Amino acid sequence: MRNKSKILIFSGFIFLGAIVTYPLIFKMSSHIYGVPGDSLVNIYWFWWWKYAWGNNLSFTTIPLLSAPFGVKILDPFLFWTLYSSLLAIGLTFLANEVFAYNFLILSSFPLAAITMYFLVYHFTRNRLASMVSGIIYSFSPYHFWHGFQHLTVAQIQWMPLYALFLFKLSEARNYKNAILCGFLFSVVTLETLYYGYFMLIFTGAFILWQGWQGLRKKSKVQSPKSKVNYTTHFHTCKVILVAVLVALVIILPFTYNIFKIALASSPGESIAEGGLSRPFEDLFMYSAQPLHYLIPSGDNPFLGRLTRNFIKIYHPIEQTLYLGWVGIILSIIAIRGWRRKNRKQRAESREQREKAIKQSSNQAIEWSSIQDQGSRIQKATSFFLFAGIVALLFSFAPYLELGNFRIFFPSYFMYKVIPMVRVLARFGIVVLLSVSVLAGIALTSILQRISTPKKKGIFLTFIMLLVFFEFTNIPPFRTTDVSIVPPVYKWLAKQPGDFIIAEYPLETDSRYLFYQRIHQKRLINGAPPGSQADRICQEIKNILDLKTPGILRHLGAKYVIFHSGKYAKSSEVEIIGQVPDIKKQPGLKLVKTFPETKVYEVIALPIKPLD
């Protein structure tokens, strides 16, 4: 019966995942969830691995980009995920790269709900409450928005599992839990370093909370005759060491280059300069504000209009952090219940504790175990309240100015240690994780007071409908057809020979990479920031510069693909909104015209670039 209930709930998660991404489930090889952007780059990498394998090329160098120099895939800004990549490679070979990408995005919804279900069930032993927590966590605006563009950031399913085994390791300090805890930390970290960083802070908060719990317990049960159990402490240290070693052994081989550059670079040295630091100003641009957690997503068909009129969100993908008032109110109920129970326990136990402490140490310990001041739910409420507050503070900008006075937040100090982290708003997922657990705890308490299954069903249906009303971003459905290929790329694919092209505006547009899958000609575009190729690209960025065609010829370019329509929208041009009159460029010859795109042959004599 239990397995049937679990299967039914998990099937419901899969069904909901298919609904919110509809019609993706039926168009896995032709559509994507969201709009073209970073998603096309993800798909490109999957295609590249298959292409490299089929053409006996090295996986570590991409000759098709930044031609004629190529791109080293081991550069830190191209650092990729491990576990998703392994799965994606297999799916790309079995189906295609678009299918592989869609599978990872689509599966993240039911998987995130399932892992949150297990986390909450560990504390509550209530399947229905755990189910609602899974829905709040997985089908949230944060997940929807990152699912549009950020494959790695959308993989939120591993953090609840790590949190679960962190608690399990605390409760049963054995090597099995230690190995699983370390392994899951590596999974989180190697999906995206952001989440590894978040879970490092989360773990630090857990250790502080555990220490505080230990001090409280010690003050309540310690007697003059009590002794320190060094054997237990030594075993605990060994178990923790095993967890740390497992995580490091898995993580370090894949992050070696990042740590190498971080140690070798000077403080404040940017990516363009060969370092890893992000501009300090970015921390303000990509940080969270309290209102971001309290107002609905701008793409909500019912409430979004109110949000758009109320506050300006400059980066909706990063700053849509709505927790939902259902989750917030349930969290408040859980916290109130925790405080009420703590007060009640203190009042009832004070007299018994004083009596026990006067007796032997063994009797004091026995009394403590009977009373169990920190029950599983009480502990969970206490910790996730603390973890949520910590994550909230870390998501804020480095400081808040009030006149001449500044209030500093953790990110100000962490930037001095880890300057490569800039999108602080992503800490919102840890806040959401905490709220989801607290909501499940509150629902468990409420459901225990409802007498009949029918009333429980009505209540839960009402709660879930409210959650969907707050969180939904449909209608309309959020998929995009990527199977339509612009005619210019079909024409390029038919041109014989291995030659180089440059697409203008000269930027690393994700569509340039995506359609290279079709024509398979080498691109000058795609130069790594700060590289020699990037410096040369800065020289030829202006298509009207008389030296540009000559330098293009020196680099081996045969054609220039000129996208006139993109000049009106791109910010990486000489004059925004102005389309260059390319007829004035004598080094280029028009050979083909397509809608909003023209193909020019490079006919200038070679000119060596200054770099």
HUFENNOR-V768794 format. One record per residue. N is the residue number from 1. SS is DSSP state (a for helix, b for strand, c for the rest). PHI is phi as a letter, one per 20 degrees, with the letter a starting at -180 (NA if undefined). PSI is psi in radians with two decimals (NA if undefined). Layout:
BEGIN
n=N ss=SS phi=PHI psi=PSI
n=N ss=SS phi=PHI psi=PSI
END
This chain:
BEGIN
n=1 ss=c phi=NA psi=-0.73
n=2 ss=a phi=f psi=-0.77
n=3 ss=a phi=f psi=-0.65
n=4 ss=a phi=f psi=-0.74
n=5 ss=a phi=f psi=-0.74
n=6 ss=a phi=f psi=-0.78
n=7 ss=a phi=f psi=-0.70
n=8 ss=a phi=f psi=-0.77
n=9 ss=a phi=f psi=-0.79
n=10 ss=a phi=f psi=-0.62
n=11 ss=a phi=f psi=-0.64
n=12 ss=a phi=f psi=-0.70
n=13 ss=a phi=f psi=-0.75
n=14 ss=a phi=f psi=-0.74
n=15 ss=a phi=f psi=-0.77
n=16 ss=a phi=f psi=-0.68
n=17 ss=a phi=f psi=-0.69
n=18 ss=a phi=f psi=-0.60
n=19 ss=a phi=f psi=-0.85
n=20 ss=a phi=f psi=-0.36
n=21 ss=c phi=d psi=0.14
n=22 ss=c phi=g psi=2.47
n=23 ss=c phi=e psi=0.56
n=24 ss=a phi=g psi=-0.67
n=25 ss=a phi=g psi=-0.46
n=26 ss=a phi=e psi=-0.08
n=27 ss=c phi=c psi=0.87
n=28 ss=c phi=f psi=-0.37
n=29 ss=c phi=d psi=0.02
n=30 ss=c phi=c psi=-0.35
n=31 ss=b phi=c psi=2.88
n=32 ss=b phi=c psi=2.76
n=33 ss=b phi=e psi=2.27
n=34 ss=c phi=n psi=-2.65
n=35 ss=c phi=d psi=2.71
n=36 ss=c phi=g psi=2.44
n=37 ss=c phi=r psi=-2.18
n=38 ss=a phi=f psi=-0.45
n=39 ss=a phi=g psi=-0.64
n=40 ss=a phi=f psi=-0.56
n=41 ss=a phi=f psi=-0.74
n=42 ss=a phi=g psi=-0.81
n=43 ss=a phi=f psi=-0.66
n=44 ss=a phi=f psi=-0.77
n=45 ss=a phi=f psi=-0.72
n=46 ss=a phi=f psi=-0.76
n=47 ss=a phi=f psi=-0.73
n=48 ss=a phi=g psi=-0.73
n=49 ss=a phi=f psi=-0.72
n=50 ss=a phi=f psi=-0.73
n=51 ss=a phi=f psi=-0.78
n=52 ss=a phi=f psi=-0.72
n=53 ss=a phi=f psi=-0.77
n=54 ss=a phi=f psi=-0.38
n=55 ss=c phi=d psi=0.28
n=56 ss=c phi=l psi=0.75
n=57 ss=c phi=d psi=2.77
n=58 ss=c phi=f psi=2.44
n=59 ss=c phi=f psi=-0.29
n=60 ss=c phi=e psi=-0.14
n=61 ss=b phi=c psi=2.29
n=62 ss=b phi=d psi=1.79
n=63 ss=c phi=f psi=-0.23
n=64 ss=c phi=f psi=-0.30
n=65 ss=c phi=d psi=2.71
n=66 ss=c phi=l psi=0.68
n=67 ss=c phi=f psi=2.54
n=68 ss=c phi=e psi=0.18
n=69 ss=c phi=e psi=-0.68
n=70 ss=c phi=n psi=3.00
n=71 ss=b phi=c psi=2.29
n=72 ss=b phi=e psi=2.12
n=73 ss=c phi=f psi=-0.23
n=74 ss=c phi=e psi=-0.05
n=75 ss=c phi=g psi=2.49
n=76 ss=a phi=f psi=-0.56
n=77 ss=a phi=f psi=-0.21
n=78 ss=a phi=d psi=0.21
n=79 ss=c phi=g psi=2.33
n=80 ss=c phi=c psi=3.10
n=81 ss=c phi=e psi=2.83
n=82 ss=c phi=e psi=-1.05
n=83 ss=a phi=f psi=-0.75
n=84 ss=a phi=f psi=-0.65
n=85 ss=a phi=f psi=-0.74
n=86 ss=a phi=f psi=-0.77
n=87 ss=a phi=f psi=-0.72
n=88 ss=a phi=f psi=-0.68
n=89 ss=a phi=f psi=-0.80
n=90 ss=a phi=f psi=-0.77
n=91 ss=a phi=f psi=-0.58
n=92 ss=a phi=f psi=-0.72
n=93 ss=a phi=f psi=-0.65
n=94 ss=a phi=f psi=-0.65
n=95 ss=c phi=c psi=-1.68
n=96 ss=c phi=a psi=3.03
n=97 ss=a phi=f psi=-0.56
n=98 ss=a phi=f psi=-0.75
n=99 ss=a phi=f psi=-0.76
n=100 ss=a phi=f psi=-0.79
n=101 ss=a phi=f psi=-0.83
n=102 ss=a phi=f psi=-0.65
n=103 ss=a phi=f psi=-0.74
n=104 ss=a phi=f psi=-0.71
n=105 ss=a phi=f psi=-0.87
n=106 ss=a phi=f psi=-0.76
n=107 ss=a phi=f psi=-0.40
n=108 ss=a phi=f psi=-0.46
n=109 ss=a phi=f psi=-1.01
n=110 ss=a phi=f psi=-0.61
n=111 ss=a phi=f psi=-0.73
n=112 ss=a phi=f psi=-0.70
n=113 ss=a phi=f psi=-0.71
n=114 ss=a phi=f psi=-0.78
n=115 ss=a phi=f psi=-0.63
n=116 ss=a phi=f psi=-0.65
n=117 ss=a phi=g psi=-0.84
n=118 ss=a phi=f psi=-0.68
n=119 ss=a phi=f psi=-0.86
n=120 ss=a phi=f psi=-0.65
n=121 ss=a phi=f psi=-0.54
n=122 ss=a phi=g psi=-0.60
n=123 ss=a phi=e psi=-0.67
n=124 ss=a phi=e psi=-0.46
n=125 ss=c phi=l psi=0.54
n=126 ss=c phi=c psi=1.99
n=127 ss=a phi=f psi=-0.70
n=128 ss=a phi=f psi=-0.76
n=129 ss=a phi=f psi=-0.69
n=130 ss=a phi=f psi=-0.63
n=131 ss=a phi=f psi=-0.80
n=132 ss=a phi=f psi=-0.69
n=133 ss=a phi=f psi=-0.71
n=134 ss=a phi=f psi=-0.69
n=135 ss=a phi=f psi=-0.78
n=136 ss=a phi=f psi=-0.75
n=137 ss=a phi=f psi=-0.84
n=138 ss=a phi=e psi=-0.74
n=139 ss=c phi=e psi=0.87
n=140 ss=c phi=d psi=2.76
n=141 ss=a phi=g psi=-0.62
n=142 ss=a phi=g psi=-0.83
n=143 ss=a phi=f psi=-0.73
n=144 ss=a phi=g psi=-0.88
n=145 ss=a phi=f psi=-0.74
n=146 ss=a phi=f psi=-0.47
n=147 ss=a phi=f psi=-0.44
n=148 ss=a phi=f psi=-0.64
n=149 ss=a phi=c psi=-0.69
n=150 ss=c phi=d psi=1.67
n=151 ss=c phi=g psi=-0.83
n=152 ss=c phi=f psi=-0.71
n=153 ss=c phi=f psi=-0.43
n=154 ss=c phi=f psi=-0.21
n=155 ss=c phi=e psi=1.25
n=156 ss=c phi=e psi=0.06
n=157 ss=a phi=f psi=-0.29
n=158 ss=a phi=e psi=-0.40
n=159 ss=a phi=f psi=-0.74
n=160 ss=a phi=g psi=-0.64
n=161 ss=a phi=f psi=-0.71
n=162 ss=a phi=f psi=-0.77
n=163 ss=a phi=f psi=-0.69
n=164 ss=a phi=f psi=-0.83
n=165 ss=a phi=f psi=-0.32
n=166 ss=a phi=f psi=-0.75
n=167 ss=a phi=f psi=-0.73
n=168 ss=a phi=f psi=-0.68
n=169 ss=a phi=f psi=-0.64
n=170 ss=a phi=f psi=-0.63
n=171 ss=a phi=e psi=-0.65
n=172 ss=c phi=c psi=1.69
n=173 ss=c phi=e psi=1.29
n=174 ss=c phi=d psi=2.96
n=175 ss=a phi=f psi=-0.51
n=176 ss=a phi=f psi=-0.88
n=177 ss=a phi=f psi=-0.61
n=178 ss=a phi=f psi=-0.78
n=179 ss=a phi=f psi=-0.77
n=180 ss=a phi=f psi=-0.67
n=181 ss=a phi=f psi=-0.82
n=182 ss=a phi=f psi=-0.71
n=183 ss=a phi=f psi=-0.77
n=184 ss=a phi=f psi=-0.58
n=185 ss=a phi=f psi=-0.67
n=186 ss=a phi=f psi=-0.65
n=187 ss=a phi=f psi=-0.83
n=188 ss=a phi=f psi=-0.81
n=189 ss=a phi=f psi=-0.71
n=190 ss=a phi=e psi=-0.07
n=191 ss=a phi=f psi=-0.82
n=192 ss=c phi=b psi=2.33
n=193 ss=a phi=f psi=-0.44
n=194 ss=a phi=g psi=-0.87
n=195 ss=a phi=f psi=-0.53
n=196 ss=a phi=f psi=-0.74
n=197 ss=a phi=f psi=-0.76
n=198 ss=a phi=f psi=-0.75
n=199 ss=a phi=f psi=-0.42
n=200 ss=a phi=f psi=-0.78
n=201 ss=a phi=f psi=-0.73
n=202 ss=a phi=g psi=-0.76
n=203 ss=a phi=f psi=-0.70
n=204 ss=a phi=f psi=-0.73
n=205 ss=a phi=f psi=-0.67
n=206 ss=a phi=f psi=-0.73
n=207 ss=a phi=f psi=-0.75
n=208 ss=a phi=f psi=-0.76
n=209 ss=a phi=f psi=-0.73
n=210 ss=a phi=f psi=-0.73
n=211 ss=a phi=f psi=-0.74
n=212 ss=a phi=f psi=-0.74
n=213 ss=a phi=f psi=-0.73
n=214 ss=a phi=f psi=-0.71
n=215 ss=a phi=f psi=-0.70
n=216 ss=a phi=f psi=-0.80
n=217 ss=a phi=f psi=-0.71
n=218 ss=a phi=f psi=-0.69
n=219 ss=a phi=f psi=-0.38
n=220 ss=a phi=e psi=-0.47
n=221 ss=a phi=d psi=-0.14
n=222 ss=c phi=f psi=2.38
n=223 ss=c phi=c psi=2.89
n=224 ss=c phi=g psi=-0.45
n=225 ss=c phi=e psi=-0.06
n=226 ss=c phi=f psi=2.54
n=227 ss=c phi=c psi=2.68
n=228 ss=c phi=f psi=2.26
n=229 ss=c phi=e psi=1.63
n=230 ss=a phi=f psi=-0.52
n=231 ss=a phi=f psi=-0.77
n=232 ss=a phi=f psi=-0.76
n=233 ss=a phi=f psi=-0.69
n=234 ss=a phi=f psi=-0.72
n=235 ss=a phi=f psi=-0.71
n=236 ss=a phi=f psi=-0.75
n=237 ss=a phi=f psi=-0.70
n=238 ss=a phi=f psi=-0.74
n=239 ss=a phi=f psi=-0.77
n=240 ss=a phi=f psi=-0.71
n=241 ss=a phi=f psi=-0.69
n=242 ss=a phi=f psi=-0.79
n=243 ss=a phi=f psi=-0.77
n=244 ss=a phi=f psi=-0.76
n=245 ss=a phi=f psi=-0.73
n=246 ss=a phi=g psi=-0.80
n=247 ss=a phi=f psi=-0.80
n=248 ss=a phi=f psi=-0.72
n=249 ss=a phi=f psi=-0.62
n=250 ss=a phi=e psi=-0.71
n=251 ss=a phi=f psi=-0.79
n=252 ss=a phi=g psi=-0.72
n=253 ss=a phi=g psi=-0.49
n=254 ss=a phi=e psi=-0.22
n=255 ss=a phi=d psi=0.19
n=256 ss=a phi=g psi=-0.80
n=257 ss=a phi=f psi=-0.63
n=258 ss=a phi=f psi=-0.82
n=259 ss=a phi=f psi=-0.61
n=260 ss=a phi=f psi=-0.81
n=261 ss=a phi=f psi=-0.67
n=262 ss=a phi=f psi=-0.69
n=263 ss=a phi=f psi=-0.57
n=264 ss=a phi=e psi=-0.48
n=265 ss=c phi=e psi=2.72
n=266 ss=c phi=e psi=2.69
n=267 ss=c phi=g psi=2.31
n=268 ss=c phi=n psi=0.01
n=269 ss=c phi=f psi=2.11
n=270 ss=b phi=f psi=3.01
n=271 ss=c phi=f psi=-0.73
n=272 ss=c phi=f psi=-0.43
n=273 ss=c phi=e psi=0.08
n=274 ss=c phi=n psi=0.04
n=275 ss=c phi=d psi=-2.71
n=276 ss=c phi=c psi=-0.09
n=277 ss=b phi=f psi=2.48
n=278 ss=c phi=d psi=2.66
n=279 ss=c phi=g psi=2.41
n=280 ss=a phi=g psi=-0.55
n=281 ss=a phi=f psi=-0.50
n=282 ss=a phi=f psi=-0.49
n=283 ss=a phi=f psi=-0.54
n=284 ss=a phi=f psi=-0.67
n=285 ss=a phi=f psi=-0.64
n=286 ss=c phi=d psi=0.50
n=287 ss=c phi=e psi=2.98
n=288 ss=b phi=e psi=2.70
n=289 ss=c phi=d psi=2.67
n=290 ss=a phi=g psi=-0.65
n=291 ss=a phi=f psi=-0.45
n=292 ss=a phi=f psi=-0.49
n=293 ss=a phi=e psi=-0.27
n=294 ss=a phi=d psi=-0.24
n=295 ss=c phi=d psi=2.52
n=296 ss=c phi=f psi=2.81
n=297 ss=c phi=f psi=2.54
n=298 ss=c phi=f psi=-0.31
n=299 ss=c phi=e psi=0.15
n=300 ss=c phi=f psi=2.16
n=301 ss=c phi=f psi=-0.30
n=302 ss=c phi=d psi=-0.71
n=303 ss=c phi=d psi=-0.16
n=304 ss=a phi=f psi=-0.60
n=305 ss=a phi=f psi=-0.67
n=306 ss=a phi=f psi=-0.71
n=307 ss=a phi=f psi=-0.81
n=308 ss=a phi=f psi=-0.53
n=309 ss=a phi=e psi=-0.27
n=310 ss=a phi=e psi=-0.72
n=311 ss=c phi=b psi=2.54
n=312 ss=c phi=e psi=2.05
n=313 ss=c phi=d psi=1.97
n=314 ss=c phi=f psi=-0.53
n=315 ss=c phi=c psi=1.44
n=316 ss=a phi=g psi=-0.58
n=317 ss=a phi=f psi=-0.69
n=318 ss=a phi=e psi=-0.53
n=319 ss=a phi=d psi=0.18
n=320 ss=c phi=e psi=1.80
n=321 ss=c phi=c psi=0.32
n=322 ss=c phi=g psi=2.19
n=323 ss=c phi=e psi=-0.35
n=324 ss=c phi=n psi=2.32
n=325 ss=a phi=f psi=-0.41
n=326 ss=a phi=f psi=-0.86
n=327 ss=a phi=f psi=-0.69
n=328 ss=a phi=f psi=-0.83
n=329 ss=a phi=f psi=-0.74
n=330 ss=a phi=f psi=-0.64
n=331 ss=a phi=f psi=-0.72
n=332 ss=a phi=f psi=-0.71
n=333 ss=a phi=f psi=-0.75
n=334 ss=a phi=f psi=-0.73
n=335 ss=a phi=f psi=-0.73
n=336 ss=a phi=f psi=-0.74
n=337 ss=a phi=f psi=-0.69
n=338 ss=a phi=f psi=-0.79
n=339 ss=a phi=f psi=-0.73
n=340 ss=a phi=f psi=-0.76
n=341 ss=a phi=f psi=-0.66
n=342 ss=a phi=f psi=-0.77
n=343 ss=a phi=f psi=-0.71
n=344 ss=a phi=f psi=-0.77
n=345 ss=a phi=f psi=-0.69
n=346 ss=a phi=f psi=-0.73
n=347 ss=a phi=f psi=-0.69
n=348 ss=a phi=f psi=-0.50
n=349 ss=a phi=e psi=-0.20
n=350 ss=a phi=g psi=-0.83
n=351 ss=a phi=f psi=-0.71
n=352 ss=a phi=f psi=-0.65
n=353 ss=a phi=f psi=-0.76
n=354 ss=a phi=f psi=-0.66
n=355 ss=a phi=f psi=-0.71
n=356 ss=a phi=f psi=-0.66
n=357 ss=a phi=f psi=-0.52
n=358 ss=a phi=f psi=-0.35
n=359 ss=c phi=e psi=-2.85
n=360 ss=c phi=f psi=2.88
n=361 ss=a phi=f psi=-0.72
n=362 ss=a phi=f psi=-0.72
n=363 ss=a phi=f psi=-0.63
n=364 ss=a phi=f psi=-0.74
n=365 ss=a phi=f psi=-0.70
n=366 ss=a phi=f psi=-0.73
n=367 ss=a phi=f psi=-0.71
n=368 ss=a phi=f psi=-0.75
n=369 ss=a phi=f psi=-0.58
n=370 ss=a phi=f psi=-0.80
n=371 ss=a phi=f psi=-0.70
n=372 ss=c phi=l psi=1.18
n=373 ss=c phi=g psi=-0.63
n=374 ss=c phi=d psi=1.37
n=375 ss=c phi=f psi=2.91
n=376 ss=a phi=g psi=-0.79
n=377 ss=a phi=f psi=-0.71
n=378 ss=a phi=f psi=-0.74
n=379 ss=a phi=f psi=-0.77
n=380 ss=a phi=f psi=-0.75
n=381 ss=a phi=f psi=-0.80
n=382 ss=a phi=f psi=-0.84
n=383 ss=a phi=f psi=-0.82
n=384 ss=a phi=f psi=-0.40
n=385 ss=a phi=f psi=-0.81
n=386 ss=a phi=f psi=-0.81
n=387 ss=a phi=f psi=-0.69
n=388 ss=a phi=f psi=-0.71
n=389 ss=a phi=f psi=-0.75
n=390 ss=a phi=f psi=-0.84
n=391 ss=a phi=f psi=-0.67
n=392 ss=a phi=f psi=-0.81
n=393 ss=a phi=f psi=-0.66
n=394 ss=a phi=f psi=-0.38
n=395 ss=a phi=e psi=-0.22
n=396 ss=b phi=e psi=2.84
n=397 ss=c phi=f psi=2.83
n=398 ss=c phi=g psi=-0.61
n=399 ss=b phi=b psi=2.79
n=400 ss=b phi=d psi=2.23
n=401 ss=b phi=e psi=2.19
n=402 ss=b phi=c psi=1.58
n=403 ss=c phi=m psi=-2.15
n=404 ss=c phi=e psi=0.09
n=405 ss=b phi=d psi=2.41
n=406 ss=b phi=d psi=2.33
n=407 ss=b phi=d psi=2.04
n=408 ss=b phi=e psi=2.46
n=409 ss=c phi=d psi=2.90
n=410 ss=a phi=g psi=-0.58
n=411 ss=a phi=f psi=-0.47
n=412 ss=a phi=f psi=-0.75
n=413 ss=a phi=e psi=-0.62
n=414 ss=a phi=f psi=-0.49
n=415 ss=c phi=f psi=-0.54
n=416 ss=c phi=f psi=-0.40
n=417 ss=c phi=e psi=-0.77
n=418 ss=c phi=c psi=1.40
n=419 ss=c phi=f psi=-0.03
n=420 ss=c phi=e psi=-0.16
n=421 ss=c phi=e psi=2.11
n=422 ss=c phi=c psi=-0.51
n=423 ss=c phi=e psi=1.42
n=424 ss=a phi=f psi=-0.49
n=425 ss=a phi=f psi=-0.37
n=426 ss=a phi=f psi=-0.26
n=427 ss=a phi=f psi=-0.27
n=428 ss=a phi=g psi=-0.46
n=429 ss=a phi=f psi=-0.55
n=430 ss=a phi=f psi=-0.62
n=431 ss=a phi=f psi=-0.78
n=432 ss=a phi=f psi=-0.72
n=433 ss=a phi=g psi=-0.78
n=434 ss=a phi=f psi=-0.76
n=435 ss=a phi=f psi=-0.67
n=436 ss=a phi=f psi=-0.73
n=437 ss=a phi=f psi=-0.80
n=438 ss=a phi=f psi=-0.66
n=439 ss=a phi=f psi=-0.72
n=440 ss=a phi=f psi=-0.66
n=441 ss=a phi=f psi=-0.75
n=442 ss=a phi=f psi=-0.74
n=443 ss=a phi=f psi=-0.63
n=444 ss=a phi=g psi=-0.79
n=445 ss=a phi=f psi=-0.72
n=446 ss=a phi=f psi=-0.77
n=447 ss=a phi=f psi=-0.51
n=448 ss=a phi=f psi=-0.39
n=449 ss=a phi=e psi=-0.15
n=450 ss=c phi=e psi=2.20
n=451 ss=c phi=f psi=-0.75
n=452 ss=c phi=d psi=2.61
n=453 ss=a phi=g psi=-0.60
n=454 ss=a phi=f psi=-0.80
n=455 ss=a phi=f psi=-0.65
n=456 ss=a phi=f psi=-0.73
n=457 ss=a phi=f psi=-0.76
n=458 ss=a phi=f psi=-0.78
n=459 ss=a phi=f psi=-0.82
n=460 ss=a phi=f psi=-0.67
n=461 ss=a phi=f psi=-0.75
n=462 ss=a phi=f psi=-0.78
n=463 ss=a phi=f psi=-0.80
n=464 ss=a phi=f psi=-0.65
n=465 ss=a phi=f psi=-0.69
n=466 ss=a phi=f psi=-0.74
n=467 ss=a phi=f psi=-0.80
n=468 ss=a phi=f psi=-0.65
n=469 ss=a phi=f psi=-0.70
n=470 ss=a phi=f psi=-0.63
n=471 ss=a phi=e psi=-0.44
n=472 ss=c phi=g psi=2.59
n=473 ss=c phi=c psi=0.27
n=474 ss=c phi=c psi=2.57
n=475 ss=c phi=f psi=2.87
n=476 ss=c phi=f psi=2.95
n=477 ss=c phi=f psi=2.60
n=478 ss=c phi=d psi=0.81
n=479 ss=b phi=d psi=2.73
n=480 ss=b phi=c psi=2.35
n=481 ss=b phi=f psi=2.08
n=482 ss=c phi=d psi=0.22
n=483 ss=c phi=e psi=-0.24
n=484 ss=c phi=e psi=2.10
n=485 ss=c phi=d psi=2.18
n=486 ss=c phi=g psi=2.47
n=487 ss=a phi=g psi=-0.48
n=488 ss=a phi=f psi=-0.61
n=489 ss=a phi=f psi=-0.52
n=490 ss=a phi=f psi=-0.70
n=491 ss=a phi=f psi=-0.77
n=492 ss=a phi=f psi=-0.69
n=493 ss=a phi=f psi=-0.48
n=494 ss=a phi=e psi=-0.19
n=495 ss=c phi=f psi=2.24
n=496 ss=c phi=f psi=2.71
n=497 ss=c phi=n psi=2.85
n=498 ss=c phi=d psi=1.87
n=499 ss=c phi=c psi=3.00
n=500 ss=b phi=d psi=2.50
n=501 ss=b phi=c psi=2.78
n=502 ss=b phi=c psi=2.26
n=503 ss=b phi=d psi=2.28
n=504 ss=b phi=d psi=2.42
n=505 ss=c phi=g psi=2.48
n=506 ss=c phi=e psi=1.49
n=507 ss=c phi=b psi=2.95
n=508 ss=c phi=e psi=1.23
n=509 ss=c phi=f psi=2.33
n=510 ss=a phi=f psi=-0.50
n=511 ss=a phi=f psi=-0.54
n=512 ss=a phi=g psi=-0.78
n=513 ss=a phi=f psi=-0.77
n=514 ss=a phi=g psi=-0.76
n=515 ss=a phi=e psi=-0.13
n=516 ss=a phi=f psi=-0.43
n=517 ss=a phi=g psi=-0.49
n=518 ss=a phi=e psi=-0.90
n=519 ss=a phi=e psi=-0.47
n=520 ss=c phi=l psi=0.54
n=521 ss=c phi=e psi=2.60
n=522 ss=b phi=f psi=2.49
n=523 ss=b phi=d psi=2.40
n=524 ss=c phi=f psi=-0.51
n=525 ss=c phi=f psi=2.76
n=526 ss=c phi=n psi=0.35
n=527 ss=c phi=f psi=2.36
n=528 ss=c phi=f psi=2.42
n=529 ss=c phi=g psi=2.34
n=530 ss=c phi=n psi=-0.11
n=531 ss=c phi=e psi=2.95
n=532 ss=a phi=g psi=-0.72
n=533 ss=a phi=f psi=-0.67
n=534 ss=a phi=f psi=-0.70
n=535 ss=a phi=f psi=-0.64
n=536 ss=a phi=f psi=-0.69
n=537 ss=a phi=f psi=-0.58
n=538 ss=a phi=f psi=-0.54
n=539 ss=a phi=f psi=-0.55
n=540 ss=c phi=d psi=0.29
n=541 ss=c phi=f psi=-0.64
n=542 ss=c phi=e psi=1.91
n=543 ss=c phi=f psi=-0.38
n=544 ss=c phi=e psi=-0.16
n=545 ss=c phi=f psi=2.28
n=546 ss=c phi=f psi=-0.42
n=547 ss=c phi=e psi=-0.31
n=548 ss=a phi=g psi=-0.90
n=549 ss=a phi=g psi=-0.66
n=550 ss=a phi=f psi=-0.73
n=551 ss=a phi=f psi=-0.68
n=552 ss=a phi=g psi=-0.72
n=553 ss=a phi=f psi=-0.69
n=554 ss=a phi=f psi=-0.63
n=555 ss=a phi=f psi=-0.18
n=556 ss=c phi=n psi=0.21
n=557 ss=b phi=f psi=2.34
n=558 ss=b phi=e psi=-0.70
n=559 ss=b phi=c psi=2.63
n=560 ss=b phi=d psi=2.18
n=561 ss=b phi=e psi=1.90
n=562 ss=b phi=d psi=1.93
n=563 ss=b phi=e psi=1.62
n=564 ss=a phi=f psi=-0.61
n=565 ss=a phi=f psi=-0.56
n=566 ss=a phi=f psi=-0.45
n=567 ss=a phi=f psi=-0.48
n=568 ss=c phi=f psi=-0.29
n=569 ss=c phi=d psi=-0.41
n=570 ss=c phi=f psi=2.55
n=571 ss=c phi=e psi=-0.13
n=572 ss=c phi=d psi=0.86
n=573 ss=c phi=c psi=2.96
n=574 ss=c phi=f psi=-0.89
n=575 ss=c phi=c psi=1.99
n=576 ss=c phi=f psi=2.26
n=577 ss=c phi=n psi=-0.20
n=578 ss=c phi=d psi=2.21
n=579 ss=c phi=e psi=2.12
n=580 ss=c phi=f psi=2.47
n=581 ss=c phi=e psi=1.55
n=582 ss=a phi=f psi=-0.20
n=583 ss=a phi=f psi=-0.38
n=584 ss=a phi=e psi=-0.04
n=585 ss=c phi=e psi=1.85
n=586 ss=c phi=f psi=-0.29
n=587 ss=c phi=e psi=0.06
n=588 ss=b phi=c psi=2.50
n=589 ss=b phi=c psi=2.17
n=590 ss=b phi=f psi=2.25
n=591 ss=b phi=c psi=-0.35
n=592 ss=b phi=b psi=2.49
n=593 ss=b phi=c psi=2.33
n=594 ss=b phi=c psi=2.91
n=595 ss=c phi=g psi=2.08
n=596 ss=c phi=m psi=0.20
n=597 ss=b phi=b psi=2.38
n=598 ss=b phi=c psi=2.58
n=599 ss=b phi=d psi=2.19
n=600 ss=b phi=d psi=2.43
n=601 ss=b phi=e psi=2.41
n=602 ss=b phi=e psi=1.99
n=603 ss=c phi=d psi=0.01
n=604 ss=c phi=f psi=2.78
n=605 ss=c phi=f psi=2.58
n=606 ss=c phi=f psi=2.43
n=607 ss=c phi=c psi=2.23
n=608 ss=c phi=f psi=2.30
n=609 ss=c phi=f psi=2.81
n=610 ss=c phi=f psi=-0.59
n=611 ss=c phi=f psi=NA
END
